[in-house]
C-alpha cells in the first residue's frame, strides 16, 4: 500500500514538468482502476501486490480516488506557480485529508480494529495531522524547490505574511504566530487520532503509535527551532525516534486497559483478531 501511494506521489513530484506529471498521474490511476476492475497487469509488480492486498482486505477504491484529487492539487500548484491554490484553512485540511487522512482508510481494514466504524474518522484525523506536520516542516523547501505554498492564503493575509518574504527566508512575528496556530490545529488532530490507536490489532497499534509520536516530535522540533522552517528543516534523529518506543508501548497499553480492549496477539499477524 505504501509503495502504491508513494508511486502516485512521485509521479507528480519527480516529473520534469507539469505535462509529464499529469500523464504519469493518469497512468498511475489507470493502474489502480485496473486492479479494482480485476484486470491487473501481471507484469507490473505494484499492480500484482495491490491486487493481492485488495483481494484480502476491504481497502476502498474511494481512498485512492481522494488521494488522486490531492495529488491533482500538487499538479495545479506546479502548473500555476505563485498562484494560491490553498485559500482557506478548510481547504488546507481537505488537502491534508486527501493526501494523508485517506491513508488511515487504507490502514484500518488491513490492520484490523475492534470498532472500525469509530476508528475511521480518528484515522482520518491522524493522517491529516501528520500531513499538516509535513506542510509546516517543508514550507521553505517547497518554495525553493517547487514554488509551492500550502499555507492558507486567508491566514497569511491575516498575519501579514507574503511569499516573497518567505522566499527570502525572513522570519517575523506574524509568520511565527501563523505557524504556531496551525501547529495547534495539528495537536488537536493528533489527540483525536490517538483515541483509536490502542484498538488496532496486534503490533499495528505500536507501529501506528510510534509513527504518530515521531511526527509529533517533528512538530516539537519545529517549535524548538522558533518555527524557522525557511532556513532549516526540523527532523528527528534515529536515537530520538528509538527513544519514543517505550512511551509508545506504555501509551498503547494504557489505552487498551482504559477502554477494556483485550490485548492482541503479537504473532505479527496485524490483521488477526485481538
GIDAKA-V35493 format. One record per run of one state. SS is the DSSP state (hx for helix, st for strand, lp for the rest). FROM is the first residue (numbers start at 0). TO is the last residue. If there is no record, write none. Layout:
# GIDAKA-V35493
SS	FROM	TO
SS	FROM	TO
This chain:
# GIDAKA-V35493
lp	0	0
hx	1	12
lp	13	16
hx	17	35
lp	36	43
hx	44	55
lp	56	59
hx	60	78
lp	79	87
hx	88	110
lp	111	111
st	112	112
lp	113	114
hx	115	136
lp	137	137
hx	138	145
lp	146	151
hx	152	157
lp	158	161
hx	162	166
lp	167	171
hx	172	196
lp	197	198
st	199	199
lp	200	202
hx	203	223
lp	224	236
hx	237	241
lp	242	243
hx	244	258
lp	259	273
